[in-house]
Amino acid sequence: MLEALVATLTLVGEVLTRDANVARSLASDPPLVGAFAVALLAGVSTGVAHTSVLFLNRIGRVRALVAGALGLVWLTTLRVVEAVVTWGVATLVTLRDVPVETVVTVFLLALAPQVFAALTFLPHVGLLLGRVLEAWGFLILFLLLAAAYGLPAWQALLVAASGWVVAQLLSRLLSAPLGWLGSRVWTMASGQPVLVTSRDILAGTPFIPISAPTAPHEVER
């Protein structure tokens, strides 16, 4: 377990510092397992932010932990879906046969900045920090896409942006059912009305109950 954690943290450090080994590995042996480990670590950090906010709003420990775990699953699922959409767009635009698992690896590795998402629960600066981490992740994303597709950075930026636009269009078309489902799941998990969007999860933004219990006896033990 300790060795796996060290290996994951090393990979996170390599991604954040733009180590050339990461870019080279995408062409020959994309570290898909390591990328899922990075997503796991990022998801845990995001979950810490979520549960911290829920604790502050006097949500029971069990419900807060369940909500945090759901955040991890949802974060990874959304990232994989976004990767597949971008892979489809990139294939049509570049006509280059890059395996879909390579693009999934890129998208999961781009979650590396979210290892700091636990800090987004901080008042006043948390939302700003979440946006900074999101922008940092997008920067990593298009640079790794450039390495995976052998494209200049500006072309990779266009591919990443095109994939993002298509993903946003799909999310808009499905916003009503997905928004209802996402908010419903987190409301059931936390025991309090919660409004959460896919963008919030991908940005590492903590979700906050619309209302919190007002009496101590209402807190789950």
VOMARKOL-956820 format. One line per 5 residues: number of its first residue (from 1); their letters; for each residue z, x, y negated of N, C-alpha, C. Coordinates in Angstrom, 3 decimals, padded with zeros to 6 digits, always signed. Each point is the difference from the previous one (the first is absolute). Example, Ala and Ser with C-alpha at 12.3 -4.5 7.8 and 13.67 -1.06 7.14 Angstrom:
2
1> as> +007.800,+013.190,+005.690,+000.000,-000.890,-001.190,+000.000,+000.900,-001.200 ~ -000.720,-000.350,-001.050,+000.060,+000.820,-001.190,+000.730,-000.770,-001.090;
This chain:
221
1> mleal> +000.000,+000.828,+001.202,+000.000,-000.828,-001.202,+000.000,+000.870,-001.263 ~ +000.861,+001.011,-000.002,+000.080,+000.889,-001.161,-001.311,+000.743,-000.209 ~ -000.617,+000.455,+001.101,-001.276,+000.716,-000.114,-001.086,-000.910,-000.556 ~ +000.006,-001.271,+000.444,-000.993,-000.950,-000.500,+000.195,-000.251,-001.494 ~ +001.262,-000.106,-000.427,+000.287,-000.213,-001.414,-000.443,+001.191,-000.836;
6> vatlt> +000.280,+001.218,+000.507,-000.410,+001.214,-000.713,-001.519,+000.062,-000.098 ~ -000.682,-000.322,+001.107,-001.465,+000.026,-000.004,-000.568,-001.011,-000.993 ~ +000.616,-001.182,-000.056,-000.467,-001.033,-000.927,+000.224,+000.419,-001.445 ~ +001.177,+000.553,-000.284,+000.289,+000.461,-001.359,-000.932,+001.144,-000.407 ~ -000.334,+000.855,+000.977,-000.944,+001.089,-000.280,-001.368,-000.565,-000.356;
11> lvgev> -000.430,-001.009,+000.766,-001.292,-000.628,-000.279,+000.018,-000.691,-001.359 ~ +001.102,-000.658,-000.332,+000.135,-000.627,-001.320,-000.142,+001.052,-001.102 ~ +000.689,+001.122,+000.178,-000.089,+001.076,-000.981,-001.412,+000.532,-000.141 ~ -000.706,+000.126,+001.124,-001.378,+000.494,-000.050,-000.914,-000.981,-000.726 ~ +000.220,-001.297,+000.234,-000.821,-001.011,-000.673,+000.277,+000.009,-001.499;
16> ltrda> +001.272,+000.040,-000.377,+000.362,-000.058,-001.414,-000.450,+001.231,-000.768 ~ -000.064,+001.135,+000.693,-000.430,+001.241,-000.668,-001.479,+000.288,+000.223 ~ -000.701,-000.961,+000.609,-001.445,+000.140,+000.251,-000.311,+001.255,+000.810 ~ +000.758,+000.202,+001.058,-000.234,+001.141,+000.880,-001.382,-000.123,+000.642 ~ -000.745,+001.079,+000.013,-001.376,-000.017,+000.515,-000.057,-000.336,+001.485;
21> nvars> +001.069,+000.294,+000.745,+000.007,-000.283,+001.435,-000.153,-001.490,+000.289 ~ +000.588,-000.834,-000.852,-000.104,-001.449,+000.195,-001.444,-000.443,-000.148 ~ -000.662,+000.457,-001.038,-001.398,-000.373,-000.225,-000.892,+000.485,+001.139 ~ +000.227,+001.227,+000.476,-000.830,+000.538,+001.086,+000.202,-000.782,+001.292 ~ +001.223,-000.463,+000.242,+000.286,-000.697,+001.253,-000.710,-001.351,+000.078;
26> lasdp> -000.343,-000.584,-001.151,-000.625,-001.316,+000.010,-001.365,+000.019,+000.666 ~ -000.699,+001.120,-000.110,-001.346,+000.090,+000.573,+000.020,+000.228,+001.506 ~ +000.985,+000.736,+000.491,+000.008,+000.378,+001.414,+001.070,-000.711,+000.821 ~ +001.205,-000.102,-000.537,+001.110,-000.569,+000.769,+000.952,-000.723,-000.943 ~ -000.379,-001.193,-000.472,+000.851,-000.713,-000.959,+001.379,-000.292,+000.591;
31> plvga> +001.065,+000.316,-000.705,+001.361,-000.171,+000.532,+000.454,-001.461,-000.078 ~ -000.598,-000.849,+000.839,+000.286,-001.433,-000.071,+001.462,-000.296,+000.326 ~ +000.528,+000.649,+001.045,+001.399,-000.225,+000.372,+000.928,+000.455,-001.132 ~ -000.295,+001.172,-000.550,+000.786,+000.495,-001.127,-000.097,-000.916,-001.207 ~ -001.181,-000.591,-000.199,-000.192,-000.906,-001.136,+000.854,-001.255,+000.172;
36> faval> +000.077,-000.517,+001.221,+000.871,-001.155,+000.248,+001.464,+000.374,-000.223 ~ +000.361,+001.247,+000.334,+001.366,+000.461,-000.253,+000.281,+000.058,-001.495 ~ -000.988,+000.439,-000.780,+000.137,+000.008,-001.461,+000.177,-001.427,-000.511 ~ -000.810,-000.926,+000.534,+000.120,-001.401,-000.402,+001.372,-000.554,+000.375 ~ +000.512,+000.423,+001.150,+001.332,-000.439,+000.421,+001.063,+000.477,-000.981;
41> lagvs> -000.086,+001.275,-000.380,+000.969,+000.560,-000.941,-000.115,-000.694,-001.359 ~ -001.234,-000.229,-000.448,-000.210,-000.701,-001.266,+000.529,-001.427,+000.082 ~ -000.222,-000.632,+001.146,+000.483,-001.365,+000.182,+001.510,-000.079,+000.016 ~ +000.638,+000.983,+000.620,+001.465,+000.034,+000.015,+000.538,+000.154,-001.422 ~ -000.628,+000.894,-000.768,+000.426,+000.199,-001.378,-000.189,-001.267,-000.822;
46> tgvah> -001.146,-000.662,+000.186,-000.241,-001.265,-000.690,+001.010,-001.048,+000.439 ~ +000.306,-000.006,+001.302,+000.994,-000.939,+000.519,+001.371,+000.222,-000.599 ~ +000.349,+001.274,-000.243,+001.276,+000.306,-000.646,+000.051,-000.629,-001.392 ~ -001.116,+000.100,-000.727,-000.060,-000.609,-001.335,+000.169,-001.510,+000.086 ~ -000.714,-000.613,+000.965,+000.093,-001.451,+000.160,+001.429,-000.428,+000.330;
51> tsvlf> +000.591,+000.652,+001.004,+001.340,-000.403,+000.435,+001.033,+000.287,-001.083 ~ -000.204,+001.058,-000.781,+000.937,+000.303,-001.085,+000.009,-001.119,-001.022 ~ -001.207,-000.480,-000.355,-000.087,-001.097,-000.964,+000.634,-001.254,+000.581 ~ -000.252,-000.254,+001.281,+000.576,-001.181,+000.626,+001.517,+000.091,+000.071 ~ +000.516,+001.198,+000.299,+001.452,+000.193,+000.004,+000.584,-000.295,-001.381;
56> lnrig> -000.675,+000.506,-001.038,+000.478,-000.216,-001.362,-000.009,-001.481,-000.361 ~ -000.899,-000.748,+000.633,-000.053,-001.437,-000.228,+000.840,-000.774,+001.009 ~ +000.890,+000.732,+000.673,+000.978,-000.602,+000.909,-000.645,-000.734,+001.173 ~ -001.086,+000.570,+000.527,-000.605,-000.502,+001.234,+000.706,+000.669,+001.173 ~ +000.228,-000.731,+001.067,+000.714,+000.545,+001.151,-000.655,+001.236,+000.583;
61> rvral> +000.808,+000.844,+000.612,-000.497,+001.281,+000.523,-001.097,-000.194,+001.036 ~ +000.233,-000.910,+000.949,-000.983,-000.192,+001.078,-001.327,-000.480,-000.572 ~ +000.056,-000.988,-000.870,-001.228,-000.535,-000.585,-000.721,+001.064,-000.833 ~ +000.751,+000.794,-000.740,-000.609,+001.040,-000.819,-000.696,+001.040,+000.864 ~ +000.628,+000.382,+001.110,-000.598,+000.986,+000.900,-001.253,-000.557,+000.676;
66> vagal> +000.046,-001.281,+000.381,-001.177,-000.633,+000.610,-001.149,-000.034,-001.002 ~ +000.315,-000.340,-001.256,-001.027,-000.029,-001.032,-000.591,+001.387,-000.223 ~ +000.860,+001.030,+000.022,-000.490,+001.370,-000.149,-000.925,+000.397,+001.134 ~ +000.349,-000.397,+001.238,-000.841,+000.310,+001.155,-001.347,-000.713,-000.094 ~ +000.017,-001.242,-000.472,-001.258,-000.723,-000.193,-000.879,+000.694,-001.029;
71> glvwl> +000.649,+000.571,-001.025,-000.760,+000.736,-000.999,-000.759,+001.169,+000.598 ~ +000.629,+000.702,+000.948,-000.644,+001.121,+000.673,-001.234,-000.460,+000.772 ~ +000.146,-001.071,+000.764,-001.125,-000.519,+000.802,-001.128,-000.473,-000.920 ~ +000.373,-000.723,-001.044,-001.000,-000.554,-000.915,-000.725,+001.092,-000.757 ~ +000.739,+001.028,-000.438,-000.610,+001.127,-000.717,-001.064,+000.669,+000.861;
76> ttlrv> +000.338,+000.307,+001.261,-000.935,+000.676,+000.889,-001.213,-000.874,+000.303 ~ +000.247,-001.291,+000.253,-001.095,-000.919,+000.312,-000.975,-000.115,-001.164 ~ +000.535,-000.177,-001.203,-000.864,-000.107,-001.174,-000.817,+001.260,-000.203 ~ +000.635,+001.160,+000.235,-000.691,+001.268,-000.208,-001.139,+000.167,+000.996 ~ +000.216,-000.376,+001.239,-001.052,+000.117,+001.017,-001.150,-000.943,-000.315;
81> veavv> +000.315,-001.224,-000.407,-001.051,-000.959,-000.358,-000.818,+000.519,-001.179 ~ +000.680,+000.524,-001.017,-000.701,+000.554,-001.159,-000.876,+001.185,+000.395 ~ +000.479,+000.795,+000.952,-000.776,+001.145,+000.485,-001.276,-000.463,+000.696 ~ +000.107,-001.018,+000.834,-001.175,-000.501,+000.723,-001.022,-000.572,-000.973 ~ +000.474,-000.723,-001.019,-000.912,-000.555,-001.011,-000.715,+001.131,-000.734;
86> twgva> +000.743,+001.023,-000.409,-000.597,+001.132,-000.708,-000.966,+000.763,+000.899 ~ +000.345,+000.152,+001.267,-000.901,+000.663,+000.949,-001.330,-000.750,+000.075 ~ +000.048,-001.331,+000.044,-001.228,-000.778,+000.033,-000.834,+000.210,-001.251 ~ +000.655,-000.025,-001.158,-000.710,+000.219,-001.265,-000.581,+001.409,-000.050 ~ +000.804,+000.992,+000.383,-000.449,+001.396,-000.050,-001.171,+000.242,+000.942;
91> tlvtl> +000.020,-000.638,+001.166,-001.097,+000.163,+000.956,-001.302,-000.539,-000.569 ~ +000.086,-001.152,-000.665,-001.202,-000.590,-000.600,-000.512,+000.827,-001.172 ~ +000.909,+000.544,-000.789,-000.391,+000.727,-001.210,-000.497,+001.412,+000.309 ~ +000.719,+000.706,+000.875,-000.321,+001.407,+000.255,-000.935,+000.198,+001.183 ~ -000.090,-001.001,+000.888,-000.787,+000.098,+001.234,+000.461,+001.176,+000.862;
96> rdvpv> +001.264,+000.345,-000.100,+000.570,+001.090,+000.785,+000.904,-000.575,+001.082 ~ -000.157,+000.522,+001.205,+000.723,-000.527,+001.159,+001.354,+000.704,+000.138 ~ +000.967,-000.482,-000.767,+001.364,+000.522,+000.083,+000.819,-000.980,+000.838 ~ +000.700,+000.467,+001.034,+000.790,-000.910,+000.843,+001.014,-000.789,-000.814 ~ +000.198,-001.248,+000.379,+000.932,-000.847,-000.732,+001.422,+000.543,+000.064;
101> etvvt> +000.357,+000.668,+001.131,+001.363,+000.544,+000.093,+000.251,+001.110,-001.016 ~ -001.080,+000.689,-000.399,+000.153,+001.023,-001.039,+000.369,-000.634,-001.332 ~ -000.653,-001.108,-000.329,+000.295,-000.684,-001.261,+001.389,-000.624,+000.049 ~ +000.375,-000.537,+001.154,+001.366,-000.532,+000.150,+001.009,+001.118,-000.223 ~ -000.288,+001.178,+000.563,+000.875,+001.161,-000.202,+000.138,+000.324,-001.483;
106> vflla> -001.117,-000.013,-000.712,+000.009,+000.295,-001.435,+000.898,-000.982,-000.743 ~ -000.167,-001.273,+000.292,+000.773,-001.020,-000.717,+001.495,+000.095,+000.301 ~ +000.338,+000.327,+001.238,+001.416,+000.130,+000.343,+000.600,+001.257,-000.629 ~ -000.773,+001.089,-000.007,+000.490,+001.230,-000.637,+000.203,-000.202,-001.505 ~ -000.838,-000.860,-000.596,+000.119,-000.247,-001.432,+001.271,-000.762,-000.357;
111> lapqv> +000.748,-000.436,+001.012,+001.300,-000.623,-000.251,+001.092,+001.040,-000.223 ~ -000.333,+001.277,+000.102,+001.003,+001.056,-000.112,+000.882,-000.118,-001.243 ~ -000.548,-000.319,-001.180,+000.881,-000.122,-001.170,+001.069,-001.070,+000.154 ~ -000.248,-000.976,+000.887,+000.972,-001.079,+000.165,+001.275,+000.447,+000.716 ~ +000.058,+001.265,+000.416,+001.277,+000.491,+000.555,+001.070,+000.015,-001.088;
116> faalt> -000.427,-000.084,-001.260,+000.945,-000.069,-001.113,+000.255,-001.438,-000.450 ~ -000.547,-000.969,+000.744,+000.094,-001.399,-000.417,+001.435,-000.511,-000.011 ~ +000.891,+000.663,+000.723,+001.399,-000.442,+000.010,+000.585,-000.012,-001.405 ~ -000.568,+000.800,-000.900,+000.522,+000.092,-001.367,-000.464,-001.154,-000.882 ~ -000.926,-000.826,+000.505,-000.537,-001.062,-000.845,+000.978,-001.146,-000.201;
121> flphv> +001.125,+000.018,+000.722,+000.994,-001.052,-000.214,+000.796,+000.246,-001.282 ~ -000.131,+001.196,-000.580,+000.768,+000.331,-001.197,-000.387,-000.925,-001.155 ~ +000.970,-000.519,-000.722,-000.326,-000.890,-001.125,-000.733,+000.739,-001.110 ~ -000.832,-000.720,-000.713,-000.735,+000.471,-001.174,-001.171,+000.926,+000.355 ~ +000.199,+000.960,+000.885,-001.061,+000.968,+000.311,-000.673,-000.275,+001.337;
126> glllg> +000.571,-000.908,+000.802,-000.513,-000.220,+001.343,-001.437,-000.480,+000.038 ~ -000.339,-001.001,-000.813,-001.361,-000.532,-000.007,-000.996,+001.044,-000.479 ~ +000.374,+000.757,-001.031,-000.880,+001.063,-000.490,-000.218,+001.055,+001.069 ~ +001.062,+000.381,+000.684,-000.123,+000.987,+001.070,-000.907,-000.511,+001.109 ~ +000.097,-001.292,+000.315,-000.873,-000.581,+001.015,-001.462,+000.123,-000.369;
131> rvlea> -000.322,-000.209,-001.267,-001.389,+000.124,-000.469,-000.464,+001.457,+000.051 ~ +000.896,+000.915,-000.362,-000.341,+001.424,+000.061,-000.306,+000.411,+001.442 ~ +000.821,-000.435,+000.937,-000.223,+000.319,+001.412,-001.305,-000.611,+000.494 ~ -000.304,-001.205,-000.466,-001.249,-000.652,+000.392,-001.198,+000.801,-000.505 ~ +000.047,+000.441,-001.266,-001.095,+000.796,-000.565,-000.134,+001.335,+000.723;
136> wgfli> +001.121,+000.627,+000.325,-000.001,+001.264,+000.733,-000.651,-000.191,+001.365 ~ +000.337,-001.084,+000.665,-000.586,-000.281,+001.302,-001.498,-000.216,-000.074 ~ -000.466,-000.670,-001.071,-001.443,-000.217,-000.157,-000.721,+001.315,-000.245 ~ +000.632,+000.896,-000.758,-000.585,+001.323,-000.229,-000.178,+000.744,+001.320 ~ +001.034,-000.010,+000.818,-000.077,+000.647,+001.313,-001.072,-000.665,+000.851;
141> lflll> -000.082,-001.318,-000.091,-000.954,-000.757,+000.810,-001.426,+000.440,-000.245 ~ -000.425,+000.014,-001.251,-001.414,+000.308,-000.229,-000.296,+001.483,+000.221 ~ +000.988,+000.882,-000.170,-000.224,+001.411,+000.300,-000.165,+000.215,+001.513 ~ +000.798,-000.700,+000.795,-000.141,+000.115,+001.451,-001.275,-000.683,+000.492 ~ -000.385,-001.085,-000.652,-001.284,-000.626,+000.349,-001.155,+000.949,-000.293;
146> aaayg> +000.101,+000.742,-001.094,-001.026,+000.986,-000.325,-000.116,+001.031,+001.104 ~ +001.152,+000.434,+000.536,-000.018,+000.981,+001.085,-000.546,-000.607,+001.286 ~ +000.361,-001.248,+000.281,-000.436,-000.640,+001.251,-001.498,-000.257,+000.011 ~ -000.557,-000.380,-001.153,-001.420,-000.336,-000.071,-000.854,+001.138,-000.536 ~ +000.626,+001.106,-000.399,-000.750,+001.110,-000.559,-000.681,-000.372,-001.293;
151> lpawq> +000.708,-000.733,-000.867,-000.565,-000.477,-001.254,+000.646,+000.708,-001.183 ~ -000.721,+000.088,-001.115,+000.655,+000.453,-001.235,+001.116,-000.972,-000.370 ~ +000.970,+000.483,-000.737,+001.161,-000.823,-000.318,-000.387,-001.296,-000.708 ~ -000.985,+000.072,-000.924,-000.337,-001.192,-000.761,-000.643,-001.068,+000.886 ~ -000.794,+000.455,+001.004,-000.595,-000.964,+000.920,+001.062,-000.616,+000.904;
156> allva> +000.944,+000.830,+000.439,+001.097,-000.523,+000.820,+000.835,-000.995,-000.796 ~ +000.154,+000.260,-001.299,+000.732,-000.934,-000.858,-000.710,-001.348,-000.049 ~ -001.338,+000.035,-000.093,-000.768,-001.242,-000.002,+000.150,-000.747,+001.318 ~ -000.015,+000.755,+001.118,+000.166,-000.632,+001.313,+001.382,-000.638,+000.112 ~ +001.021,+000.763,-000.397,+001.367,-000.522,+000.065,+000.151,-001.227,-000.893;
161> asgwv> -000.577,+000.079,-001.199,+000.087,-001.125,-000.924,-000.765,-001.211,+000.526 ~ -001.162,+000.248,+000.636,-000.787,-001.098,+000.564,+000.764,-000.692,+001.118 ~ +000.610,+000.810,+000.863,+000.808,-000.570,+001.075,+001.159,-000.794,-000.548 ~ +000.614,+000.519,-001.066,+001.122,-000.696,-000.620,-000.447,-001.329,-000.585 ~ -001.180,-000.012,-000.660,-000.519,-001.231,-000.594,-000.263,-001.047,+001.078;
166> vaqll> -000.639,+000.425,+001.104,-000.275,-000.941,+001.086,+001.302,-000.537,+000.576 ~ +000.975,+000.885,+000.202,+001.298,-000.434,+000.516,+000.663,-000.986,-000.953 ~ -000.133,+000.251,-001.322,+000.577,-000.912,-000.988,-000.697,-001.353,+000.029 ~ -001.329,+000.007,+000.160,-000.739,-001.260,+000.078,+000.439,-000.807,+001.217 ~ +000.142,+000.692,+001.139,+000.463,-000.687,+001.205,+001.404,-000.558,-000.194;
171> srlls> +000.849,+000.803,-000.640,+001.374,-000.466,-000.208,+000.031,-001.195,-000.943 ~ -000.936,-000.028,-000.995,-000.058,-001.140,-000.907,-000.447,-001.257,+000.755 ~ -000.993,+000.173,+000.880,-000.487,-001.139,+000.765,+001.077,-000.564,+000.920 ~ +000.842,+000.911,+000.508,+001.048,-000.416,+000.937,+001.376,-000.011,-000.648 ~ +000.030,+000.070,-001.340,+001.283,+000.161,-000.689,+000.963,-001.155,+000.264;
176> aplgw> -000.529,-001.223,+000.030,+000.888,-001.149,+000.176,+000.709,+000.025,+001.355 ~ -000.756,+000.081,+001.127,+000.703,+000.015,+001.290,+000.818,+001.266,+000.220 ~ -000.538,+001.175,-000.421,+000.738,+001.242,+000.209,+001.251,+000.055,-000.873 ~ -000.133,-000.466,-001.247,+001.159,-000.020,-000.889,+001.078,-000.919,+000.525 ~ -000.418,-001.164,+000.459,+000.979,-000.947,+000.550,+000.673,+000.585,+001.240;
181> lgsrv> -000.823,+000.588,+000.898,+000.549,+000.547,+001.237,+000.954,+001.154,-000.292 ~ -000.432,+000.940,-000.878,+000.846,+001.144,-000.306,+001.321,-000.414,-000.611 ~ -000.047,-000.881,-000.987,+001.229,-000.449,-000.651,+000.876,-000.783,+000.973 ~ -000.640,-000.785,+000.871,+000.762,-000.796,+000.969,+000.729,+000.897,+000.984 ~ -000.704,+001.038,+000.496,+000.619,+000.909,+000.975,+001.197,+000.712,-000.616;
186> wtmas> -000.173,+000.523,-001.224,+001.120,+000.717,-000.624,+001.123,-000.930,-000.420 ~ -000.340,-001.237,-000.338,+001.049,-000.971,-000.314,+000.833,-000.299,+001.242 ~ -000.680,-000.167,+001.152,+000.720,-000.244,+001.249,+000.848,+001.197,+000.384 ~ -000.537,+001.223,-000.228,+000.722,+001.208,+000.399,+001.227,+000.236,-000.875 ~ -000.153,-000.241,-001.304,+001.099,+000.297,-000.930,+000.950,-001.170,-000.182;
191> gqpvl> -000.466,-001.210,+000.332,+000.851,-001.167,-000.193,-000.004,-000.522,-001.415 ~ -000.821,+000.605,-000.873,-000.105,-000.419,-001.394,-001.467,-000.087,-000.386 ~ -000.347,-000.893,-000.952,-001.396,-000.077,-000.452,-000.466,+001.350,-000.537 ~ -001.104,+000.502,+000.540,-000.539,+001.292,-000.414,-001.488,-000.152,-000.259 ~ -000.465,+000.534,-001.121,-001.429,-000.005,-000.313,-000.516,+001.417,+000.147;
196> vtsrd> -000.900,+000.250,+000.962,-000.498,+001.347,+000.256,-001.493,-000.065,+000.258 ~ -000.739,+000.992,-000.483,-001.438,+000.065,+000.197,-000.365,+001.258,+000.782 ~ -001.230,+000.021,+000.523,-000.479,+001.178,+000.715,-000.006,+001.226,-000.895 ~ -000.339,-000.191,-001.275,-000.025,+001.118,-000.947,+001.402,+000.593,-000.162 ~ +001.019,-000.869,-000.035,+001.372,+000.492,-000.116,+000.348,+000.934,+001.149;
201> ilagt> -000.395,-000.390,+001.212,+000.327,+000.811,+001.175,-000.732,+001.326,-000.047 ~ -001.295,-000.021,-000.291,-000.773,+001.236,-000.036,+000.467,+000.933,-001.114 ~ +000.517,-000.566,-001.079,+000.473,+000.817,-001.117,+001.428,+000.488,+000.209 ~ +000.651,-000.496,+001.054,+001.382,+000.398,+000.235,+000.976,-000.672,-000.948 ~ -000.430,-001.112,-000.612,+000.863,-000.703,-000.940,+001.038,-000.823,+000.745;
206> pfipi> +001.264,+000.146,-000.292,+001.012,-000.803,+000.696,-000.175,-001.476,-000.318 ~ +000.145,-000.849,+001.036,-000.053,-001.426,-000.285,+001.398,-000.494,-000.339 ~ +000.061,-000.944,-000.921,+001.268,-000.465,-000.537,+000.106,-001.508,+000.230 ~ +001.118,-000.470,+000.518,+000.166,-001.438,+000.184,-000.141,-000.753,-001.316 ~ -000.609,-001.186,+000.066,-000.127,-000.824,-001.187,+001.381,-000.436,-000.474;
211> sapta> +000.874,-000.243,+000.962,+001.383,-000.335,-000.319,+000.886,+000.643,+001.033 ~ +001.257,+000.243,-000.331,+000.945,+000.627,+000.909,+001.217,-000.889,+000.139 ~ +000.767,+000.139,+001.100,+001.206,-000.798,+000.163,+000.944,+000.209,-001.175 ~ +000.684,-001.059,-000.383,+000.911,+000.095,-001.141,+001.457,+000.046,+000.408 ~ +000.274,-000.240,+001.248,+001.385,+000.008,+000.454,+000.161,+000.979,+001.134;
216> pheve> +001.127,+000.728,+000.069,+000.194,+001.010,+001.028,-000.105,-000.567,+001.418 ~ +000.441,-001.285,+000.186,-000.013,-000.529,+001.361,-001.399,-000.270,+000.506 ~ -000.997,+000.045,-000.928,-001.389,-000.248,+000.416,-000.656,+001.253,+000.557 ~ +000.658,+001.145,-000.134,-000.581,+001.238,+000.474,+000.135,+000.077,+001.490 ~ -001.103,+000.367,+000.669,+000.041,+000.123,+001.448,+000.829,+001.190,+000.409;
221> r> +000.819,-000.180,+000.979,+000.828,+001.079,+000.548,-000.616,+000.561,+001.272;
